[in-house]
């Protein structure tokens, strides 16, 4: 079964750091580009970051709202995706999803999503 | 920056056809994807590249894209179709989501 499982969410103070993980199973992880997408409480979806597949020359993109604070990375040997979040702000409070791009790449939509992990930034 | 505009809400009678629009400048030049999200659940891809359905998605769901508007059409609406629907595109190395539309089946 194709599956993504996020972990690492929790409560953190403003200015703090957190590292999210996403464990992939059921497919050849290295062949797929991946994304982090978040959803603040009661609000819509907001894309956070993208990382290409192993054939994509390590291309990484970030939303302007997290650029310079968040870092996306992957370990294909461990079949895992990561999001290092630094200098966290109240507005980073959200459910964070990892999502796989379709087999054709980033122009094929995000066809597999994890269940999400919750990050709450509060003092 | 590129923006996608969706109606906040759409209502449809049980068994009728619902249409949810996604407006963007010359959106016809982009690949539009649609997601369904039910309360407490992760989004599900229901249409990719304007009009293609992933395996397992009922034929009742269809998509089109023309000019400045992409449209998700849900035929023979069922109670189980009540959800939030989001359109999405790529623009300038950025993923853009529409604000989402809440579909109510009456």
Contacts between the chains, C-beta under 8 A, distances in Angstrom:
chain1	res1	chain2	res2	distance
A	35	B	95	6.8
A	37	B	43	7.8
A	37	B	95	7.7
A	37	B	97	8.0
A	44	B	84	7.7
A	44	B	86	6.6
A	44	B	97	6.3
A	44	B	98	7.7
A	44	B	99	5.2
A	44	B	100	4.2
A	45	B	35	7.4
A	45	B	37	7.7
A	45	B	43	6.6
A	45	B	86	5.5
A	45	B	88	7.8
A	45	B	97	4.5
A	45	B	100	7.1
A	46	B	97	6.7
A	47	B	94	7.2
A	47	B	95	3.6
A	47	B	96	7.4
A	47	B	97	6.4
A	50	B	95	6.8
A	61	B	93	4.7
A	61	B	94	6.6
A	63	B	94	6.8
A	63	B	95	7.9
A	97	B	42	5.9
A	97	B	43	7.4
A	99	B	43	7.8
A	102	B	45	7.7
A	102	B	48	6.2
A	106	B	90	5.9
A	107	B	31	4.8
A	107	B	49	6.8
A	107	B	90	6.4
A	108	B	31	7.8
A	108	B	33	7.9
A	108	B	48	5.4
A	108	B	49	6.4
A	109	B	33	3.6
A	109	B	35	7.9
A	109	B	45	4.8
A	109	B	47	7.9
A	109	B	48	3.6
A	109	B	49	7.2
A	109	B	54	8.0
A	109	B	88	7.1
A	110	B	33	7.4
A	110	B	35	7.6
A	110	B	43	7.6
A	110	B	45	6.1
A	110	B	88	7.7
A	111	B	45	4.9
A	111	B	48	7.3
A	111	B	54	6.0
A	113	B	42	4.1
A	113	B	43	5.7
A	113	B	44	7.3
A	114	B	42	6.6
A	115	B	42	5.7
A	116	B	42	5.9
